[in-house]
Amino acid sequence: MDPKASRDLTSLRPGISHYSRLPVQCRVMQLVYPIKIRRKRGITGDIASRREAIRKRERRVVETEEERSRGLSTMAQRGQEKRAEEAVEQRNSRLSAMAQRGHRRRDEETDEQRNIRLAVMAQRGEKKKSKKQTRRKK
């Protein structure tokens, strides 16, 4: 058994422990649930994931419109290939599962949420209508 795990947890001082950079509360959880916390060069997971997200955003800003559209078209192509390969039964089961999720979501929503959803749908319809009218005028 790990000698660190056998220590009395109540005797530990609050704050940072001597054998871990994690706060004591996190270390206690680590002792109870022995899992390894993966770190990037000494950075805690939360900060590391935030930095990774920032890097991704910066990459997206730098990439050109052509690169972006190429990536989107390859994603769409993969989806089409995947759907072409699936059997009729698979397609039907996938669509029925999607419909069931939608029904469940609508059953759980409140009247206020329903009204908001319907208002958004109506706004989208109005936008489409106005776009069509401006196209006809041109």
Secondary structure, DSSP 8 states (H G I E B T S, - for coil): --TTTTS-GGGS-SSB-SS-SSBHHHHHHHHHS------BTTB-HHHHHHHHHHHHHHHHHHS-HHHHHHHHHHHHHHHHHHHHHS-HHHHHHHHHHHHHHHHHHHHHS-HHHHHHHHHHHHHHHHHHHHHHHHHHH-
